[in-house]
């Protein structure tokens, strides 16, 4: 007889393993099935390895600018890519073990194999050629996503790569062409440049980081240019061919670029093709399994979380959805509607939560915008990192905090303050009333909030128009 | 009377009223700033275009207006009345704005137009107030006498109401669902909206800006104000100051946060524990507070209030019934004394573990009613009542059935200590509660169910008593357990079987090891 569980989770990434831990904590019997390594994209080919590599690159960047802080380096500072890679691999190993330990502590049964839905409540697990079936009262799909590739392009993995391969490169390229100026493209550009790689980004849309505040994208583009990272925006790649050991790209603006490696970072697609959706009558919409706020799919007792439902392709969003799905599967009533921050680990860092000014205007909200440049901030000067600003979007009508957008030193750590405020449905006045430590970068959130209320103290007074009233 | 409007300016295509520097009734002079308006990244000060008295503010603070929108009515002094109709002064980019159709009239026009209030009819001798169920016409509509214009609901009936006068429906002051005393205005007929403000002001009330927004409505203090007005201490920029949790709970309970007293969060922010369990009836009279004859008064703490509300909800909405059983406590007592030598444990811990095991056999005891559904839980999360100064709180021992007796004991101690320190673990996740007054020597008592659970077990002291066995009396030890159960989920026979099974285990407790 096949083994039965209260809950089966397919996929051991940050959505799936958190869902399994939550269900285990709540006393359910839980199975989790993972075909590769625990930790999913985030831990193995995403957040964690990229941050580990970026840390080395950022240190190089600091060494290159150390003289400005009075630190003189005698001799040559050089990066050892092999050591950088092995340090990253150690971190991944440690964290994988951590996830495994956590699952064991919650008595979650781990199946290493490829799972497919085999019928209502039935999951077939294939491992080393043999298949076993387990049954579960509720199933949580947490199958994640993989990097998209461009159909028709050369597939030589030594030259044309996605982030999956690039994070584990054995050698550095000399000239790198990054296709797509989104988060992954920008982080890679930032990582490669201090290590001596010549980087060019080509983005089809009119700005880098197309989903983020336009002013932030403009500043990042400018900073990149200063470092020698070239960006072509509103530009398509008409063709990409392999010529010898290099790729040659013809751009829609007439330029021809040659690079010894190409990183395709044009987005990710859901990993739902081989999960057996049809066995239980579940259909996908462009690959995504759509869900409601309770993470319920159109089929009873089947939930879907994380990248695979297409709501928000971020690890922390998947984890939050995992908790919601687990609780709902066990009879509670939760919705996933908390604001989700986003973070970009370029240097300077970028972070945001809530609506951009553009999005708020499109929704027809009357807004006021608060702005505070980090060049005015003591902490930013002290750490010699004054590029950046904070933008606060306030609903002029009801005073609500609609969004906070930051670019600058360490802002991914600061966005938590803004996210907590959003979660608590704070007004901008609440933000301005909060006392933040000095000197910190976080202070700039309060300053920008005050500016949105036209009450900033550390900025010159706002311009005031004097108008005669009309008469009717 | 001239109406001051927002001038056109490319820097300020629309703005939100930030602050009125002048109040109604104050004199204003031409060129003097009367109001501050806020744009996306600019502030503007708007000057009066005439000398006179500010008669009426039409755009209250917080309202967003676009160019040419009326801001205020000014009673012009005679000397400046004439130029008022002429182009506005030079500091303003455009010439005088065109009067918006039907919005306001030039200063030179005749006295204010006719305003006819439409009132809540008195449709019966005993009718004192009515609920406006639904408007059938929208503001701006032309109404003829005899048209059915809205529906009302009284305590007895639902009926349609016909217009007794004809004209243009200028403003609705009682929105759908609002309740008001009979013969009080629910709307006004007028050709000119500004006249309605003047009319209401002349009746001694402030002009409600728009009936559509409850917050704005609540600001009105005129005769037409709804029976339960918003609490200004709670409303900030037209929105209740409340945490997301409180908003969510209020939404599910149908409670308007703006009508609640100030909350216990920072700055009076309403937090989840401040939200009452049921929406207060807008019409329910408060019980008269008797004159305090020598008594002292003190405010209940938020926690006491929350506990009190929960208890009332339980006893008023859950049909409780009680089953009592006395068991031979000698084996239990002996077992407890033997185990206690090995690790710290109490009699209550043994009862908790026994209950956890029995609950797994009886689904109704781990079920809850939620609307018209029954939710069945798979684990025995057991609440353990902990007495505190402010009342009883119930932290929860998760999945108690999986624990060893030693673990039940240590976990119960830990969650009780945490509860006394202010952290109530697992609140809301319990399926069953155990309350024990044995340590006070209480023989037996009946407890109130901890909603949304389906039952609670009250344990008395394990006392020495004369027991009769096989016709002979002897000294023994007994313990009485009283089950309070929700009769919607548990019937008498089931309650008896549950207690019977529990008795079986407690009279042979070594099965718990």
Interface residues (C-beta under 8 A of the other chain):
Chain A: X6 X25 X26 X27 X28 X330 X331 X333 X357 X366 X367 X368 X369 X371 X396 X397 X398 X399 X400 X423 X424 X425 X427 X429 X430 X433 X454 X462 X463 X464 X465 X466 X467 X468 X469 X470 X471 X472
Chain B: X2 X3 X4 X5 X6 X7 X8 X9 X11 X12 X14 X16 X18 X31 X33 X34 X38 X39 X40 X41 X42 X43 X44 X45 X46 X47 X48 X49 X50 X62 X63 X64 X68 X70 X71 X84 X85 X88 X89 X90 X91 X92 X93 X94 X96 X97 X98 X99 X100 X103 X104 X106 X107 X236 X237 X238 X239 X241 X242 X243 X244 X247 X267 X370 X375 X376 X377 X378 X379 X381 X398 X399 X402 X429
